[in-house]
Each structure stands twice: as structure tokens, then as C-alpha cells.
Amino acid sequence: MSKPSAAPALDDLRKEIDRIDESMHQLLMERAEIIDRLIAVKKSQETGSAFRPVREAEMMRRLVKRHKGILPLDTVESIWRVIISTFTYVQAPFSVHADLSAGDALMRDSARFHFGFTVPFVPHMGAAGVVAAVSASKGDLGLVPAVPVAGAGAWWSALEFDAAPKIIARLPFVERADHPAALPVFVVSRVAGDAMATEAEVWSIRVSGWGAGSAQALSTRADFIAVPDRAFDGAALLVTLPKGVSLQSISEVLVKAGATVRSAALVGSHATRYTVAAEKA
């Protein structure tokens, strides 16, 4: 009868961990070398922001799909987010401007979870200040709550102009129960058109005849933020149209509910959020 194999010695396991740690560090340094070459290529072949929202969404989807084991997904997601944002910062330094009006701790948690501590954090009290700062910058990001905030006003109207920054992402991208950075946040910046994720469109819509009925009708088709517009008993809306839902269909829903669409302007787009089942999280 053969003897059972001996359990690995504690020192051997620790040496294996040290080997893996060194390999991860070596790979990060190798990634940095590639980024350095990428910077040189971009200087000669590409102009515009270093942000690539559509590529980041694809990377995060692959990450979640392949993840398994005892390491929490929260940890893996945050590590990858910090790697992506830090290397983006190395390519083209930027700051993160954040509106704290929905809660200082909540917004800081989101900023640090997604962008780490290397990227400078600039606090603001109000979304309008964030949009103004991003508009005046060469490549900064803005974080604005994607939920109603008392007194915020229709800050998104400043994004309607062609030269204005746009909404380029909605965080957290990986949706799950008990997310450590769960505050819904819009990311505002300037990004090259071919780098935008366009699965969900974000529209600035002004309506007259707004009321509880039209709000209820719209809520069945799209996520939105509404603030009062004194003209014609109206409202200024920030409406996110999921993939497959057109602006025309939203207009028809509003009209049927008794509202009238006075204007509409595309102010951004982002990837469809990736929802993770409880057992995966």
C-alpha cells in the first residue's frame, strides 16, 4: 500500500507566493515598458485623450468572466481599475474632479476605488463646478452623481455644445449587491469619437407639461434625472436610453402621457453595465 504524499512545507508555500509576487511585479514593469512605447506611437499617430471607454468596458467584462476562486471580485476589480487609470495617467496626466454634494465619503470611495491614489483628486461642491473645471482642462475627468441631488439644477445642459465634454461612462460598471463603491456616478470628459462606448445613449431633453403621469411613463422605459423648468410647467431631463430604445420611442411615451418634447441633445454615451449574480460577487 502506497504512502500518502506529504503535505507541502510551510516554507515551500511561502517561497511559491514570493515567486508569484515577483512575477506580478515583473509583469507590471513589462506593461510599463509597453506603455512607454505606446506613448511614442501615439505622439506620431494619434491625437486626443488617452481614455478609451469602450476598450476599458471590454477589459472589465473579460476580467469578470474569467475570475474564479476565493479572491473577492471587489479586490480584483479595484486592482485592475487602478492599473488602468494609473497607466492612463502615465500616458497623459489628468486630475479627477468630483462633486461631493451627494456625500463626501461616498464620492471619495468611488474615486479611490476606480482611480486609486496616484491620480490627483479635486473636490467640488456642485456638478456645475465639476463640468466647468473639466471644460477648462486639457484632459481631466469629472465625477458627478448619476442620481437626483437637491439644488443641483440641470448641470448637463452645459454638455450640449459640440465642443463641450460629454458623459463617457457610468460607474460602477460591474453591478452587484454590496458593491464597495456603489454610488451611481457619471464620468464626464472629452474622448475621441472612436473611443466612446455607445451602447447606452444619454440625452438632455426639455419638456413641457411634465407631471407625475409623464414621470411614471418614462420610468418604465429609461433611467432619468428630472429638475423643474419654470417654462410651460416643464422639466429638464437627463435620460439614459438603454440599447435598443430610441429617442423617438421615448418622445412618443412622453407625448402619450401628456408632455411635449421641446428640445433634445445628445450629451454622451456609455457601456451597458455588467450585472454579476450574487454567487459570483
Helices and strands as residue ranges (DSSP letters): H 10-45, H 53-66, H 73-91, E 96-99, H 104-115, E 121-124, H 127-136, E 141-145, G 155-159, E 166-171, E 174-175, E 185-189, G 193-195, E 200-208, H 212-219, E 223-229, G 231-233, E 234-241, H 247-256, E 260-270, E 274-275
